[in-house]
């Protein structure tokens, strides 16, 4: 994975229920954007589309209308062979941060993987949106509702996803990459929190 944007501020767009078109539009032409899974529908102009799951790529036919960089993990390699433009990185384990550009640590969730990917691409600062890590009050687990093909159990956030981020935070601190969680009401407490407009203004 080439270091395409050294020193840049990135925004990683997760699929949480708080993610909105208004938030996404505030990023346009101000930061580099990695859209995770269906978040590309709100940001079709994003620089990067990341999706770990081969089932997702198959369901969406490789997302032919997306013109930016497309990236997945090696466990999807055979499933994305029909779309050679999709870059395939190696799964190098669960915990911490992969510093070698051929791979990613998984953290057992795509939001974690996208942060590692942003580091490879040159990020020195990363803003998080759609990283709710909990269902909305109305029960939705994603901004578009819920995945019909592979629903997300609410307990996954608490028991599987959230515990992974502490080790990632320490690794990012060690290399001088700052992360700001701009997700309203997020259950992810590991990183500094700030409203999106404040975080965008702080970088000026």
Residue pairs with C-beta under 8 A, 6 or more apart in sequence:
1 71
1 87
1 89
1 101
1 102
1 117
1 120
1 121
2 101
2 121
3 101
3 120
3 121
3 122
4 47
4 69
4 121
4 122
5 32
5 47
5 121
5 122
5 123
6 122
7 122
7 124
8 31
8 32
8 121
8 122
8 123
8 124
8 125
9 31
9 32
9 123
9 124
9 125
9 126
9 127
9 203
10 31
10 32
10 33
10 34
10 118
10 121
10 123
10 125
10 126
10 127
11 27
11 31
11 32
11 33
11 34
11 126
11 127
11 128
11 129
11 182
12 34
12 36
12 111
12 114
12 115
12 118
12 126
12 127
12 128
12 129
12 131
13 19
13 24
13 33
13 34
13 35
13 36
13 39
13 42
13 43
13 46
13 129
13 130
14 36
14 39
14 110
14 111
14 114
14 128
14 129
14 130
14 131
14 132
14 183
15 36
15 37
15 38
15 39
15 110
15 130
15 142
15 143
15 144
16 130
16 131
16 132
16 133
16 141
16 142
16 143
16 183
16 186
17 132
17 135
17 136
17 140
17 141
17 142
17 143
18 129
18 130
18 132
18 136
18 143
18 183
18 184
18 185
18 186
19 39
19 42
19 129
19 130
19 143
19 183
20 42
20 143
21 42
23 129
23 182
23 196
24 33
24 39
24 42
24 43
24 129
26 196
26 197
26 200
27 33
27 43
27 127
27 129
27 200
28 43
28 45
30 200
31 127
31 200
31 203
32 47
32 48
32 118
32 121
32 123
33 43
33 45
33 46
33 47
33 48
34 46
34 47
34 48
34 49
34 50
34 114
34 117
34 118
34 121
35 42
35 43
35 46
35 48
35 49
35 50
36 50
36 51
36 110
36 111
36 114
36 130
37 50
37 51
37 53
37 56
37 110
38 142
38 143
38 144
39 46
39 130
39 143
40 46
40 49
40 63
40 66
41 144
42 143
44 65
44 66
45 68
46 66
46 68
47 68
47 69
48 68
48 69
48 70
48 71
48 117
48 121
49 63
49 66
49 68
49 69
49 70
49 71
50 70
50 71
50 72
50 110
50 113
50 114
50 117
51 57
51 70
51 72
51 110
52 72
52 73
52 75
52 76
52 106
52 110
52 113
53 76
53 110
53 150
54 72
54 75
54 76
54 78
54 79
54 80
55 79
55 149
55 150
57 63
57 72
57 76
57 79
57 80
57 83
57 86
58 79
58 80
59 149
62 70
62 80
62 82
62 83
62 85
62 86
63 70
69 87
70 83
70 85
70 86
70 87
71 86
71 87
71 88
71 89
71 117
72 80
72 86
72 87
72 88
72 89
73 88
73 89
73 90
73 91
73 104
73 106
73 113
74 88
74 89
74 90
74 91
75 91
76 88
77 88
80 86
80 88
89 102
89 103
89 104
89 117
90 102
90 103
90 104
91 103
91 104
91 106
92 98
92 100
92 103
92 104
92 105
93 105
93 106
94 105
94 106
94 107
94 108
94 164
95 105
95 107
95 164
95 167
95 168
96 105
96 167
96 168
96 171
97 105
97 116
97 119
97 168
97 171
97 172
97 175
98 104
98 105
98 116
99 119
99 175
101 120
104 113
104 116
104 117
104 120
105 112
105 113
105 116
105 168
106 112
106 113
107 113
107 116
107 161
107 164
107 165
107 168
108 160
108 161
108 164
109 160
109 161
109 164
111 128
111 130
111 131
111 161
112 161
112 164
112 165
112 168
115 126
115 128
115 168
115 172
115 179
116 168
118 126
119 126
119 172
119 175
119 177
123 177
124 176
124 177
124 178
125 177
125 178
125 179
125 180
125 203
126 177
126 178
126 179
126 180
127 179
127 180
127 182
127 196
127 199
127 200
128 179
128 180
128 181
128 182
128 183
128 186
128 188
128 191
129 182
129 183
129 196
130 143
130 183
131 181
131 183
131 186
131 188
132 183
132 185
132 186
132 187
133 157
133 161
133 162
133 186
133 187
133 188
134 154
134 157
134 158
134 186
134 187
135 141
135 154
135 157
140 146
141 147
141 151
141 152
141 154
142 152
146 152
157 187
158 187
162 187
162 188
165 188
165 190
165 191
166 190
168 190
169 179
169 190
169 191
172 178
172 179
178 192
179 191
179 192
180 191
180 192
180 193
180 194
180 199
181 188
181 190
181 191
181 192
181 193
181 194
182 193
182 194
182 195
182 196
182 199
184 195
186 193
194 202
